[in-house]
């Protein structure tokens, strides 16, 4: 099964070949919030490094400009968390 997002409308896919090989294509929005705790646990444990898929890390004060630039995967760091810890939030 392939879960994917396509950023263009003219994505050529070998549909017959996919069908004969039993490939199931699913496209749509995923409920990422449901698996965020598991993903964060993997990152904290060192089992997953998100750096290769992150193309920009910006401060909270630069977030608006960075969001307008439409990066592939943006991480916004917020240092002024209520408890004084640094927080990060990935854009969907």
PDB file of N, CA, C and O in Angstrom:
ATOM      1  N   UNK A   1       0.845  -1.162   0.000  1.00  0.00           N
ATOM      2  CA  UNK A   1       0.000   0.000   0.000  1.00  0.00           C
ATOM      3  C   UNK A   1       0.896   1.232   0.000  1.00  0.00           C
ATOM      4  O   UNK A   1       1.908   1.264   0.699  1.00  0.00           O
ATOM      5  N   UNK A   2       0.534   2.229  -0.768  1.00  0.00           N
ATOM      6  CA  UNK A   2       1.277   3.477  -0.870  1.00  0.00           C
ATOM      7  C   UNK A   2       0.388   4.595  -0.357  1.00  0.00           C
ATOM      8  O   UNK A   2      -0.704   4.810  -0.883  1.00  0.00           O
ATOM      9  N   UNK A   3       0.843   5.308   0.663  1.00  0.00           N
ATOM     10  CA  UNK A   3       0.160   6.517   1.117  1.00  0.00           C
ATOM     11  C   UNK A   3       1.018   7.681   0.674  1.00  0.00           C
ATOM     12  O   UNK A   3       2.216   7.713   0.955  1.00  0.00           O
ATOM     13  N   UNK A   4       0.427   8.629  -0.007  1.00  0.00           N
ATOM     14  CA  UNK A   4       1.245   9.692  -0.568  1.00  0.00           C
ATOM     15  C   UNK A   4       0.437  10.946  -0.788  1.00  0.00           C
ATOM     16  O   UNK A   4      -0.794  10.928  -0.771  1.00  0.00           O
ATOM     17  N   UNK A   5       1.152  12.040  -0.996  1.00  0.00           N
ATOM     18  CA  UNK A   5       0.558  13.303  -1.407  1.00  0.00           C
ATOM     19  C   UNK A   5       1.225  13.694  -2.715  1.00  0.00           C
ATOM     20  O   UNK A   5       2.434  13.527  -2.880  1.00  0.00           O
ATOM     21  N   UNK A   6       0.452  14.200  -3.616  1.00  0.00           N
ATOM     22  CA  UNK A   6       0.965  14.637  -4.907  1.00  0.00           C
ATOM     23  C   UNK A   6       0.781  16.136  -5.001  1.00  0.00           C
ATOM     24  O   UNK A   6      -0.329  16.637  -4.821  1.00  0.00           O
ATOM     25  N   UNK A   7       1.835  16.848  -5.275  1.00  0.00           N
ATOM     26  CA  UNK A   7       1.792  18.305  -5.321  1.00  0.00           C
ATOM     27  C   UNK A   7       1.452  18.831  -6.705  1.00  0.00           C
ATOM     28  O   UNK A   7       1.332  20.041  -6.897  1.00  0.00           O
ATOM     29  N   UNK A   8       1.297  17.940  -7.663  1.00  0.00           N
ATOM     30  CA  UNK A   8       0.928  18.331  -9.023  1.00  0.00           C
ATOM     31  C   UNK A   8      -0.262  17.482  -9.458  1.00  0.00           C
ATOM     32  O   UNK A   8      -0.502  16.408  -8.906  1.00  0.00           O
ATOM     33  N   UNK A   9      -0.997  17.966 -10.440  1.00  0.00           N
ATOM     34  CA  UNK A   9      -2.141  17.221 -10.941  1.00  0.00           C
ATOM     35  C   UNK A   9      -1.778  16.236 -12.043  1.00  0.00           C
ATOM     36  O   UNK A   9      -2.586  15.371 -12.382  1.00  0.00           O
ATOM     37  N   UNK A  10      -0.592  16.348 -12.602  1.00  0.00           N
ATOM     38  CA  UNK A  10      -0.218  15.499 -13.737  1.00  0.00           C
ATOM     39  C   UNK A  10       0.858  14.478 -13.364  1.00  0.00           C
ATOM     40  O   UNK A  10       1.909  14.407 -14.002  1.00  0.00           O
ATOM     41  N   UNK A  11       0.584  13.696 -12.331  1.00  0.00           N
ATOM     42  CA  UNK A  11       1.530  12.691 -11.868  1.00  0.00           C
ATOM     43  C   UNK A  11       1.290  11.397 -12.643  1.00  0.00           C
ATOM     44  O   UNK A  11       0.250  10.761 -12.474  1.00  0.00           O
ATOM     45  N   UNK A  12       2.244  11.003 -13.494  1.00  0.00           N
ATOM     46  CA  UNK A  12       2.057   9.770 -14.261  1.00  0.00           C
ATOM     47  C   UNK A  12       2.301   8.539 -13.377  1.00  0.00           C
ATOM     48  O   UNK A  12       3.349   8.411 -12.743  1.00  0.00           O
ATOM     49  N   UNK A  13       1.337   7.664 -13.351  1.00  0.00           N
ATOM     50  CA  UNK A  13       1.462   6.437 -12.572  1.00  0.00           C
ATOM     51  C   UNK A  13       1.173   5.230 -13.466  1.00  0.00           C
ATOM     52  O   UNK A  13       0.250   5.268 -14.279  1.00  0.00           O
ATOM     53  N   UNK A  14       1.946   4.176 -13.322  1.00  0.00           N
ATOM     54  CA  UNK A  14       1.711   2.967 -14.123  1.00  0.00           C
ATOM     55  C   UNK A  14       0.569   2.147 -13.516  1.00  0.00           C
ATOM     56  O   UNK A  14       0.805   1.116 -12.886  1.00  0.00           O
ATOM     57  N   UNK A  15      -0.658   2.609 -13.708  1.00  0.00           N
ATOM     58  CA  UNK A  15      -1.808   2.020 -13.025  1.00  0.00           C
ATOM     59  C   UNK A  15      -1.984   0.530 -13.310  1.00  0.00           C
ATOM     60  O   UNK A  15      -2.264  -0.228 -12.381  1.00  0.00           O
ATOM     61  N   UNK A  16      -1.831   0.078 -14.562  1.00  0.00           N
ATOM     62  CA  UNK A  16      -2.002  -1.343 -14.870  1.00  0.00           C
ATOM     63  C   UNK A  16      -0.939  -2.182 -14.165  1.00  0.00           C
ATOM     64  O   UNK A  16      -1.249  -3.224 -13.586  1.00  0.00           O
ATOM     65  N   UNK A  17       0.294  -1.735 -14.213  1.00  0.00           N
ATOM     66  CA  UNK A  17       1.374  -2.450 -13.544  1.00  0.00           C
ATOM     67  C   UNK A  17       1.133  -2.490 -12.028  1.00  0.00           C
ATOM     68  O   UNK A  17       1.347  -3.515 -11.381  1.00  0.00           O
ATOM     69  N   UNK A  18       0.692  -1.374 -11.486  1.00  0.00           N
ATOM     70  CA  UNK A  18       0.397  -1.334 -10.052  1.00  0.00           C
ATOM     71  C   UNK A  18      -0.723  -2.317  -9.719  1.00  0.00           C
ATOM     72  O   UNK A  18      -0.655  -3.032  -8.719  1.00  0.00           O
ATOM     73  N   UNK A  19      -1.741  -2.348 -10.553  1.00  0.00           N
ATOM     74  CA  UNK A  19      -2.871  -3.265 -10.336  1.00  0.00           C
ATOM     75  C   UNK A  19      -2.414  -4.724 -10.375  1.00  0.00           C
ATOM     76  O   UNK A  19      -2.773  -5.514  -9.502  1.00  0.00           O
ATOM     77  N   UNK A  20      -1.625  -5.074 -11.387  1.00  0.00           N
ATOM     78  CA  UNK A  20      -1.207  -6.472 -11.524  1.00  0.00           C
ATOM     79  C   UNK A  20      -0.228  -6.914 -10.441  1.00  0.00           C
ATOM     80  O   UNK A  20      -0.071  -8.108 -10.186  1.00  0.00           O
ATOM     81  N   UNK A  21       0.433  -5.940  -9.803  1.00  0.00           N
ATOM     82  CA  UNK A  21       1.344  -6.263  -8.703  1.00  0.00           C
ATOM     83  C   UNK A  21       0.679  -6.117  -7.334  1.00  0.00           C
ATOM     84  O   UNK A  21       1.331  -6.262  -6.300  1.00  0.00           O
ATOM     85  N   UNK A  22      -0.619  -5.830  -7.338  1.00  0.00           N
ATOM     86  CA  UNK A  22      -1.350  -5.744  -6.068  1.00  0.00           C
ATOM     87  C   UNK A  22      -1.062  -4.499  -5.266  1.00  0.00           C
ATOM     88  O   UNK A  22      -1.228  -4.503  -4.046  1.00  0.00           O
ATOM     89  N   UNK A  23      -0.629  -3.420  -5.923  1.00  0.00           N
ATOM     90  CA  UNK A  23      -0.347  -2.178  -5.213  1.00  0.00           C
ATOM     91  C   UNK A  23      -1.662  -1.448  -4.959  1.00  0.00           C
ATOM     92  O   UNK A  23      -2.465  -1.259  -5.873  1.00  0.00           O
ATOM     93  N   UNK A  24      -1.867  -1.053  -3.743  1.00  0.00           N
ATOM     94  CA  UNK A  24      -3.052  -0.293  -3.367  1.00  0.00           C
ATOM     95  C   UNK A  24      -2.615   1.139  -3.120  1.00  0.00           C
ATOM     96  O   UNK A  24      -1.793   1.393  -2.240  1.00  0.00           O
ATOM     97  N   UNK A  25      -3.152   2.071  -3.882  1.00  0.00           N
ATOM     98  CA  UNK A  25      -2.793   3.485  -3.765  1.00  0.00           C
ATOM     99  C   UNK A  25      -3.869   4.207  -2.976  1.00  0.00           C
ATOM    100  O   UNK A  25      -5.048   4.167  -3.327  1.00  0.00           O
ATOM    101  N   UNK A  26      -3.449   4.868  -1.907  1.00  0.00           N
ATOM    102  CA  UNK A  26      -4.364   5.644  -1.081  1.00  0.00           C
ATOM    103  C   UNK A  26      -3.824   7.065  -1.038  1.00  0.00           C
ATOM    104  O   UNK A  26      -2.658   7.279  -0.704  1.00  0.00           O
ATOM    105  N   UNK A  27      -4.652   8.021  -1.369  1.00  0.00           N
ATOM    106  CA  UNK A  27      -4.227   9.407  -1.282  1.00  0.00           C
ATOM    107  C   UNK A  27      -5.262  10.179  -0.479  1.00  0.00           C
ATOM    108  O   UNK A  27      -6.464   9.963  -0.633  1.00  0.00           O
ATOM    109  N   UNK A  28      -4.808  11.052   0.352  1.00  0.00           N
ATOM    110  CA  UNK A  28      -5.691  11.827   1.217  1.00  0.00           C
ATOM    111  C   UNK A  28      -4.931  12.275   2.447  1.00  0.00           C
ATOM    112  O   UNK A  28      -3.781  11.893   2.664  1.00  0.00           O
ATOM    113  N   UNK A  29      -5.581  13.075   3.230  1.00  0.00           N
ATOM    114  CA  UNK A  29      -4.951  13.585   4.448  1.00  0.00           C
ATOM    115  C   UNK A  29      -4.916  12.506   5.510  1.00  0.00           C
ATOM    116  O   UNK A  29      -5.883  11.769   5.700  1.00  0.00           O
ATOM    117  N   UNK A  30      -3.810  12.425   6.189  1.00  0.00           N
ATOM    118  CA  UNK A  30      -3.632  11.445   7.246  1.00  0.00           C
ATOM    119  C   UNK A  30      -3.914  12.115   8.595  1.00  0.00           C
ATOM    120  O   UNK A  30      -3.723  13.322   8.740  1.00  0.00           O
ATOM    121  N   UNK A  31      -4.362  11.346   9.565  1.00  0.00           N
ATOM    122  CA  UNK A  31      -4.579  11.859  10.913  1.00  0.00           C
ATOM    123  C   UNK A  31      -3.248  11.795  11.666  1.00  0.00           C
ATOM    124  O   UNK A  31      -3.021  10.895  12.474  1.00  0.00           O
ATOM    125  N   UNK A  32      -2.389  12.750  11.390  1.00  0.00           N
ATOM    126  CA  UNK A  32      -1.043  12.742  11.976  1.00  0.00           C
ATOM    127  C   UNK A  32      -1.069  12.902  13.489  1.00  0.00           C
ATOM    128  O   UNK A  32      -0.207  12.363  14.183  1.00  0.00           O
ATOM    129  N   UNK A  33      -2.042  13.632  14.003  1.00  0.00           N
ATOM    130  CA  UNK A  33      -2.104  13.872  15.450  1.00  0.00           C
ATOM    131  C   UNK A  33      -2.165  12.555  16.234  1.00  0.00           C
ATOM    132  O   UNK A  33      -1.656  12.473  17.352  1.00  0.00           O
ATOM    133  N   UNK A  34      -2.781  11.541  15.653  1.00  0.00           N
ATOM    134  CA  UNK A  34      -2.922  10.257  16.344  1.00  0.00           C
ATOM    135  C   UNK A  34      -1.579   9.552  16.556  1.00  0.00           C
ATOM    136  O   UNK A  34      -1.439   8.789  17.513  1.00  0.00           O
ATOM    137  N   UNK A  35      -0.602   9.784  15.699  1.00  0.00           N
ATOM    138  CA  UNK A  35       0.680   9.077  15.814  1.00  0.00           C
ATOM    139  C   UNK A  35       1.826   9.978  16.268  1.00  0.00           C
ATOM    140  O   UNK A  35       2.960   9.513  16.384  1.00  0.00           O
ATOM    141  N   UNK A  36       1.558  11.238  16.522  1.00  0.00           N
ATOM    142  CA  UNK A  36       2.611  12.154  16.970  1.00  0.00           C
ATOM    143  C   UNK A  36       3.305  11.659  18.243  1.00  0.00           C
ATOM    144  O   UNK A  36       4.534  11.698  18.298  1.00  0.00           O
ATOM    145  N   UNK A  37       2.580  11.195  19.268  1.00  0.00           N
ATOM    146  CA  UNK A  37       3.293  10.714  20.470  1.00  0.00           C
ATOM    147  C   UNK A  37       4.285   9.597  20.154  1.00  0.00           C
ATOM    148  O   UNK A  37       5.390   9.593  20.697  1.00  0.00           O
ATOM    149  N   UNK A  38       3.919   8.652  19.288  1.00  0.00           N
ATOM    150  CA  UNK A  38       4.844   7.565  18.924  1.00  0.00           C
ATOM    151  C   UNK A  38       6.056   8.111  18.183  1.00  0.00           C
ATOM    152  O   UNK A  38       7.183   7.688  18.442  1.00  0.00           O
ATOM    153  N   UNK A  39       5.835   9.052  17.260  1.00  0.00           N
ATOM    154  CA  UNK A  39       6.949   9.643  16.509  1.00  0.00           C
ATOM    155  C   UNK A  39       7.888  10.394  17.446  1.00  0.00           C
ATOM    156  O   UNK A  39       9.107  10.281  17.315  1.00  0.00           O
ATOM    157  N   UNK A  40       7.342  11.156  18.385  1.00  0.00           N
ATOM    158  CA  UNK A  40       8.186  11.891  19.334  1.00  0.00           C
ATOM    159  C   UNK A  40       8.985  10.933  20.215  1.00  0.00           C
ATOM    160  O   UNK A  40      10.146  11.199  20.527  1.00  0.00           O
ATOM    161  N   UNK A  41       8.370   9.818  20.616  1.00  0.00           N
ATOM    162  CA  UNK A  41       9.096   8.818  21.407  1.00  0.00           C
ATOM    163  C   UNK A  41      10.291   8.265  20.621  1.00  0.00           C
ATOM    164  O   UNK A  41      11.369   8.081  21.188  1.00  0.00           O
ATOM    165  N   UNK A  42      10.111   8.000  19.333  1.00  0.00           N
ATOM    166  CA  UNK A  42      11.207   7.498  18.496  1.00  0.00           C
ATOM    167  C   UNK A  42      12.326   8.531  18.375  1.00  0.00           C
ATOM    168  O   UNK A  42      13.505   8.180  18.410  1.00  0.00           O
ATOM    169  N   UNK A  43      11.958   9.800  18.233  1.00  0.00           N
ATOM    170  CA  UNK A  43      12.964  10.869  18.125  1.00  0.00           C
ATOM    171  C   UNK A  43      13.753  10.984  19.420  1.00  0.00           C
ATOM    172  O   UNK A  43      14.982  11.044  19.400  1.00  0.00           O
ATOM    173  N   UNK A  44      13.045  11.014  20.552  1.00  0.00           N
ATOM    174  CA  UNK A  44      13.708  11.131  21.862  1.00  0.00           C
ATOM    175  C   UNK A  44      14.630   9.944  22.116  1.00  0.00           C
ATOM    176  O   UNK A  44      15.708  10.106  22.689  1.00  0.00           O
ATOM    177  N   UNK A  45      14.212   8.751  21.694  1.00  0.00           N
ATOM    178  CA  UNK A  45      15.020   7.542  21.898  1.00  0.00           C
ATOM    179  C   UNK A  45      16.197   7.450  20.932  1.00  0.00           C
ATOM    180  O   UNK A  45      17.044   6.568  21.072  1.00  0.00           O
ATOM    181  N   UNK A  46      16.258   8.359  19.948  1.00  0.00           N
ATOM    182  CA  UNK A  46      17.342   8.321  18.980  1.00  0.00           C
ATOM    183  C   UNK A  46      17.124   7.309  17.868  1.00  0.00           C
ATOM    184  O   UNK A  46      18.039   7.033  17.092  1.00  0.00           O
ATOM    185  N   UNK A  47      15.917   6.752  17.783  1.00  0.00           N
ATOM    186  CA  UNK A  47      15.615   5.752  16.755  1.00  0.00           C
ATOM    187  C   UNK A  47      15.197   6.375  15.436  1.00  0.00           C
ATOM    188  O   UNK A  47      15.161   5.691  14.413  1.00  0.00           O
ATOM    189  N   UNK A  48      14.884   7.652  15.446  1.00  0.00           N
ATOM    190  CA  UNK A  48      14.490   8.353  14.223  1.00  0.00           C
ATOM    191  C   UNK A  48      15.076   9.747  14.240  1.00  0.00           C
ATOM    192  O   UNK A  48      14.926  10.475  15.221  1.00  0.00           O
ATOM    193  N   UNK A  49      15.738  10.122  13.171  1.00  0.00           N
ATOM    194  CA  UNK A  49      16.329  11.452  13.030  1.00  0.00           C
ATOM    195  C   UNK A  49      15.505  12.242  12.015  1.00  0.00           C
ATOM    196  O   UNK A  49      15.541  11.917  10.828  1.00  0.00           O
ATOM    197  N   UNK A  50      14.764  13.267  12.439  1.00  0.00           N
ATOM    198  CA  UNK A  50      13.930  14.028  11.508  1.00  0.00           C
ATOM    199  C   UNK A  50      14.711  15.024  10.646  1.00  0.00           C
ATOM    200  O   UNK A  50      14.128  15.650   9.762  1.00  0.00           O
ATOM    201  N   UNK A  51      16.003  15.181  10.880  1.00  0.00           N
ATOM    202  CA  UNK A  51      16.791  16.181  10.144  1.00  0.00           C
ATOM    203  C   UNK A  51      16.746  16.014   8.628  1.00  0.00           C
ATOM    204  O   UNK A  51      16.636  17.021   7.928  1.00  0.00           O
ATOM    205  N   UNK A  52      16.824  14.789   8.076  1.00  0.00           N
ATOM    206  CA  UNK A  52      16.819  14.666   6.622  1.00  0.00           C
ATOM    207  C   UNK A  52      15.537  15.149   5.941  1.00  0.00           C
ATOM    208  O   UNK A  52      15.559  15.471   4.753  1.00  0.00           O
ATOM    209  N   UNK A  53      14.426  15.205   6.671  1.00  0.00           N
ATOM    210  CA  UNK A  53      13.182  15.667   6.047  1.00  0.00           C
ATOM    211  C   UNK A  53      12.812  17.090   6.441  1.00  0.00           C
ATOM    212  O   UNK A  53      11.765  17.596   6.037  1.00  0.00           O
ATOM    213  N   UNK A  54      13.657  17.727   7.218  1.00  0.00           N
ATOM    214  CA  UNK A  54      13.408  19.103   7.649  1.00  0.00           C
ATOM    215  C   UNK A  54      14.257  20.030   6.804  1.00  0.00           C
ATOM    216  O   UNK A  54      15.485  19.937   6.821  1.00  0.00           O
ATOM    217  N   UNK A  55      13.611  20.936   6.054  1.00  0.00           N
ATOM    218  CA  UNK A  55      14.406  21.811   5.193  1.00  0.00           C
ATOM    219  C   UNK A  55      14.592  23.206   5.770  1.00  0.00           C
ATOM    220  O   UNK A  55      15.359  23.999   5.223  1.00  0.00           O
ATOM    221  N   UNK A  56      13.901  23.526   6.872  1.00  0.00           N
ATOM    222  CA  UNK A  56      14.075  24.841   7.485  1.00  0.00           C
ATOM    223  C   UNK A  56      13.687  24.764   8.954  1.00  0.00           C
ATOM    224  O   UNK A  56      12.673  24.164   9.310  1.00  0.00           O
ATOM    225  N   UNK A  57      14.508  25.379   9.803  1.00  0.00           N
ATOM    226  CA  UNK A  57      14.204  25.527  11.220  1.00  0.00           C
ATOM    227  C   UNK A  57      14.291  27.012  11.513  1.00  0.00           C
ATOM    228  O   UNK A  57      15.330  27.634  11.292  1.00  0.00           O
ATOM    229  N   UNK A  58      13.193  27.586  12.014  1.00  0.00           N
ATOM    230  CA  UNK A  58      13.150  29.023  12.255  1.00  0.00           C
ATOM    231  C   UNK A  58      12.659  29.300  13.665  1.00  0.00           C
ATOM    232  O   UNK A  58      12.039  28.450  14.303  1.00  0.00           O
ATOM    233  N   UNK A  59      12.946  30.497  14.137  1.00  0.00           N
ATOM    234  CA  UNK A  59      12.466  30.913  15.449  1.00  0.00           C
ATOM    235  C   UNK A  59      11.005  31.321  15.344  1.00  0.00           C
ATOM    236  O   UNK A  59      10.481  31.562  14.256  1.00  0.00           O
ATOM    237  N   UNK A  60      10.361  31.391  16.506  1.00  0.00           N
ATOM    238  CA  UNK A  60       8.954  31.775  16.574  1.00  0.00           C
ATOM    239  C   UNK A  60       8.724  33.138  15.918  1.00  0.00           C
ATOM    240  O   UNK A  60       7.726  33.341  15.227  1.00  0.00           O
ATOM    241  N   UNK A  61       9.648  34.062  16.136  1.00  0.00           N
ATOM    242  CA  UNK A  61       9.478  35.409  15.579  1.00  0.00           C
ATOM    243  C   UNK A  61       9.598  35.436  14.058  1.00  0.00           C
ATOM    244  O   UNK A  61       9.093  36.363  13.424  1.00  0.00           O
ATOM    245  N   UNK A  62      10.250  34.451  13.463  1.00  0.00           N
ATOM    246  CA  UNK A  62      10.378  34.375  12.000  1.00  0.00           C
ATOM    247  C   UNK A  62       9.356  33.436  11.356  1.00  0.00           C
ATOM    248  O   UNK A  62       9.396  33.212  10.147  1.00  0.00           O
ATOM    249  N   UNK A  63       8.447  32.890  12.155  1.00  0.00           N
ATOM    250  CA  UNK A  63       7.512  31.877  11.663  1.00  0.00           C
ATOM    251  C   UNK A  63       6.620  32.389  10.535  1.00  0.00           C
ATOM    252  O   UNK A  63       6.433  31.685   9.542  1.00  0.00           O
ATOM    253  N   UNK A  64       6.073  33.577  10.658  1.00  0.00           N
ATOM    254  CA  UNK A  64       5.144  34.092   9.637  1.00  0.00           C
ATOM    255  C   UNK A  64       5.813  34.185   8.272  1.00  0.00           C
ATOM    256  O   UNK A  64       5.238  33.764   7.268  1.00  0.00           O
ATOM    257  N   UNK A  65       7.022  34.734   8.231  1.00  0.00           N
ATOM    258  CA  UNK A  65       7.736  34.841   6.951  1.00  0.00           C
ATOM    259  C   UNK A  65       8.080  33.457   6.395  1.00  0.00           C
ATOM    260  O   UNK A  65       7.970  33.229   5.190  1.00  0.00           O
ATOM    261  N   UNK A  66       8.492  32.538   7.263  1.00  0.00           N
ATOM    262  CA  UNK A  66       8.856  31.200   6.807  1.00  0.00           C
ATOM    263  C   UNK A  66       7.638  30.446   6.269  1.00  0.00           C
ATOM    264  O   UNK A  66       7.750  29.702   5.295  1.00  0.00           O
ATOM    265  N   UNK A  67       6.498  30.631   6.889  1.00  0.00           N
ATOM    266  CA  UNK A  67       5.285  29.965   6.406  1.00  0.00           C
ATOM    267  C   UNK A  67       4.880  30.480   5.036  1.00  0.00           C
ATOM    268  O   UNK A  67       4.332  29.728   4.231  1.00  0.00           O
ATOM    269  N   UNK A  68       5.140  31.739   4.763  1.00  0.00           N
ATOM    270  CA  UNK A  68       4.814  32.316   3.452  1.00  0.00           C
ATOM    271  C   UNK A  68       5.745  31.789   2.367  1.00  0.00           C
ATOM    272  O   UNK A  68       5.385  31.806   1.190  1.00  0.00           O
ATOM    273  N   UNK A  69       6.947  31.316   2.742  1.00  0.00           N
ATOM    274  CA  UNK A  69       7.921  30.809   1.769  1.00  0.00           C
ATOM    275  C   UNK A  69       7.568  29.404   1.290  1.00  0.00           C
ATOM    276  O   UNK A  69       8.187  28.913   0.346  1.00  0.00           O
ATOM    277  N   UNK A  70       6.602  28.751   1.907  1.00  0.00           N
ATOM    278  CA  UNK A  70       6.153  27.416   1.545  1.00  0.00           C
ATOM    279  C   UNK A  70       7.289  26.390   1.436  1.00  0.00           C
ATOM    280  O   UNK A  70       7.509  25.823   0.365  1.00  0.00           O
ATOM    281  N   UNK A  71       8.000  26.152   2.525  1.00  0.00           N
ATOM    282  CA  UNK A  71       9.041  25.115   2.495  1.00  0.00           C
ATOM    283  C   UNK A  71       8.404  23.732   2.449  1.00  0.00           C
ATOM    284  O   UNK A  71       7.204  23.586   2.685  1.00  0.00           O
ATOM    285  N   UNK A  72       9.198  22.733   2.148  1.00  0.00           N
ATOM    286  CA  UNK A  72       8.680  21.361   2.146  1.00  0.00           C
ATOM    287  C   UNK A  72       8.330  20.895   3.547  1.00  0.00           C
ATOM    288  O   UNK A  72       7.245  20.356   3.765  1.00  0.00           O
ATOM    289  N   UNK A  73       9.223  21.090   4.492  1.00  0.00           N
ATOM    290  CA  UNK A  73       8.958  20.714   5.879  1.00  0.00           C
ATOM    291  C   UNK A  73       9.625  21.728   6.794  1.00  0.00           C
ATOM    292  O   UNK A  73      10.851  21.805   6.869  1.00  0.00           O
ATOM    293  N   UNK A  74       8.820  22.486   7.472  1.00  0.00           N
ATOM    294  CA  UNK A  74       9.279  23.584   8.323  1.00  0.00           C
ATOM    295  C   UNK A  74       9.113  23.206   9.783  1.00  0.00           C
ATOM    296  O   UNK A  74       8.083  22.651  10.168  1.00  0.00           O
ATOM    297  N   UNK A  75      10.118  23.500  10.601  1.00  0.00           N
ATOM    298  CA  UNK A  75      10.031  23.347  12.043  1.00  0.00           C
ATOM    299  C   UNK A  75      10.176  24.730  12.652  1.00  0.00           C
ATOM    300  O   UNK A  75      11.124  25.460  12.361  1.00  0.00           O
ATOM    301  N   UNK A  76       9.218  25.077  13.506  1.00  0.00           N
ATOM    302  CA  UNK A  76       9.226  26.383  14.173  1.00  0.00           C
ATOM    303  C   UNK A  76       9.601  26.152  15.634  1.00  0.00           C
ATOM    304  O   UNK A  76       8.960  25.366  16.331  1.00  0.00           O
ATOM    305  N   UNK A  77      10.648  26.846  16.094  1.00  0.00           N
ATOM    306  CA  UNK A  77      11.083  26.712  17.478  1.00  0.00           C
ATOM    307  C   UNK A  77      10.522  27.856  18.294  1.00  0.00           C
ATOM    308  O   UNK A  77      10.638  29.022  17.917  1.00  0.00           O
ATOM    309  N   UNK A  78       9.919  27.517  19.406  1.00  0.00           N
ATOM    310  CA  UNK A  78       9.376  28.525  20.312  1.00  0.00           C
ATOM    311  C   UNK A  78      10.110  28.392  21.634  1.00  0.00           C
ATOM    312  O   UNK A  78       9.988  27.377  22.320  1.00  0.00           O
ATOM    313  N   UNK A  79      10.870  29.416  21.991  1.00  0.00           N
ATOM    314  CA  UNK A  79      11.691  29.359  23.195  1.00  0.00           C
ATOM    315  C   UNK A  79      10.963  29.941  24.399  1.00  0.00           C
ATOM    316  O   UNK A  79      11.352  29.683  25.538  1.00  0.00           O
ATOM    317  N   UNK A  80       9.919  30.718  24.166  1.00  0.00           N
ATOM    318  CA  UNK A  80       9.212  31.377  25.261  1.00  0.00           C
ATOM    319  C   UNK A  80       8.041  30.542  25.781  1.00  0.00           C
ATOM    320  O   UNK A  80       6.953  31.066  26.020  1.00  0.00           O
ATOM    321  N   UNK A  81       8.275  29.243  25.952  1.00  0.00           N
ATOM    322  CA  UNK A  81       7.246  28.356  26.485  1.00  0.00           C
ATOM    323  C   UNK A  81       6.950  28.753  27.931  1.00  0.00           C
ATOM    324  O   UNK A  81       7.824  29.292  28.611  1.00  0.00           O
ATOM    325  N   UNK A  82       5.729  28.495  28.410  1.00  0.00           N
ATOM    326  CA  UNK A  82       5.362  28.902  29.771  1.00  0.00           C
ATOM    327  C   UNK A  82       6.296  28.375  30.848  1.00  0.00           C
ATOM    328  O   UNK A  82       6.515  29.052  31.853  1.00  0.00           O
ATOM    329  N   UNK A  83       6.853  27.177  30.661  1.00  0.00           N
ATOM    330  CA  UNK A  83       7.743  26.613  31.677  1.00  0.00           C
ATOM    331  C   UNK A  83       9.215  26.914  31.409  1.00  0.00           C
ATOM    332  O   UNK A  83      10.090  26.396  32.103  1.00  0.00           O
ATOM    333  N   UNK A  84       9.496  27.756  30.398  1.00  0.00           N
ATOM    334  CA  UNK A  84      10.855  28.157  30.096  1.00  0.00           C
ATOM    335  C   UNK A  84      11.609  27.218  29.186  1.00  0.00           C
ATOM    336  O   UNK A  84      12.732  27.518  28.780  1.00  0.00           O
ATOM    337  N   UNK A  85      11.000  26.063  28.849  1.00  0.00           N
ATOM    338  CA  UNK A  85      11.663  25.118  27.961  1.00  0.00           C
ATOM    339  C   UNK A  85      11.456  25.529  26.517  1.00  0.00           C
ATOM    340  O   UNK A  85      10.517  26.256  26.192  1.00  0.00           O
ATOM    341  N   UNK A  86      12.336  25.060  25.663  1.00  0.00           N
ATOM    342  CA  UNK A  86      12.205  25.291  24.230  1.00  0.00           C
ATOM    343  C   UNK A  86      11.182  24.329  23.659  1.00  0.00           C
ATOM    344  O   UNK A  86      11.192  23.142  23.989  1.00  0.00           O
ATOM    345  N   UNK A  87      10.295  24.830  22.803  1.00  0.00           N
ATOM    346  CA  UNK A  87       9.310  23.988  22.158  1.00  0.00           C
ATOM    347  C   UNK A  87       9.523  24.028  20.662  1.00  0.00           C
ATOM    348  O   UNK A  87       9.969  25.045  20.131  1.00  0.00           O
ATOM    349  N   UNK A  88       9.218  22.956  19.977  1.00  0.00           N
ATOM    350  CA  UNK A  88       9.260  22.917  18.524  1.00  0.00           C
ATOM    351  C   UNK A  88       7.918  22.415  18.021  1.00  0.00           C
ATOM    352  O   UNK A  88       7.277  21.570  18.646  1.00  0.00           O
ATOM    353  N   UNK A  89       7.512  22.946  16.893  1.00  0.00           N
ATOM    354  CA  UNK A  89       6.269  22.484  16.271  1.00  0.00           C
ATOM    355  C   UNK A  89       6.494  22.341  14.794  1.00  0.00           C
ATOM    356  O   UNK A  89       6.947  23.287  14.149  1.00  0.00           O
ATOM    357  N   UNK A  90       6.195  21.193  14.237  1.00  0.00           N
ATOM    358  CA  UNK A  90       6.335  20.979  12.808  1.00  0.00           C
ATOM    359  C   UNK A  90       5.045  21.367  12.128  1.00  0.00           C
ATOM    360  O   UNK A  90       3.957  21.116  12.646  1.00  0.00           O
ATOM    361  N   UNK A  91       5.168  21.977  10.970  1.00  0.00           N
ATOM    362  CA  UNK A  91       3.980  22.327  10.213  1.00  0.00           C
ATOM    363  C   UNK A  91       3.444  21.094   9.517  1.00  0.00           C
ATOM    364  O   UNK A  91       4.207  20.189   9.181  1.00  0.00           O
ATOM    365  N   UNK A  92       2.156  21.048   9.300  1.00  0.00           N
ATOM    366  CA  UNK A  92       1.580  19.855   8.666  1.00  0.00           C
ATOM    367  C   UNK A  92       1.976  19.727   7.222  1.00  0.00           C
ATOM    368  O   UNK A  92       1.572  18.777   6.552  1.00  0.00           O
TER     369      UNK A  92
END
